[in-house]
Amino acid sequence: MSKFTDCIIGCLIGGLLTYGVVGTSGNVEYIKAAAPSEMQGRGWEILRYEGYQFGSFSRHGGKVWYHVKDLNHSNTYYRVSVSMWGGELQFYYDEPESLSRLNFDNG
């Protein structure tokens, strides 16, 4: 092979490794703009934005994290990550966090 071909192959391998390890954040701003209205439609209130994560193969363009409250269940909260896949917002979350609080009367 020629030096030119070796250089092209090296650049492609380097690009794939960089993308796989470091990733990209190209969709983060879109997700941050679009996710609040989608979450409102799900009956969630955003309590706080928790940051973003660079994305690679399974979450191209990044992932944005939120802590939300389920408005239909007042003591239920979720940690939600949102990414883009196929031009559509995708929501990922585990079991809800259920809070139980005791109120004490100091009187």
Secondary structure, DSSP 8 states (H G I E B T S, - for coil): --HHHHHHHHHHHHHHHHHHHT-B-TTHHHHHHHHHHHHHHTTEEEEEEEEEE-B-STTTT-EEEEEEEETTSTTEEEEEEEEEETTEEEEEE-S-EE---------
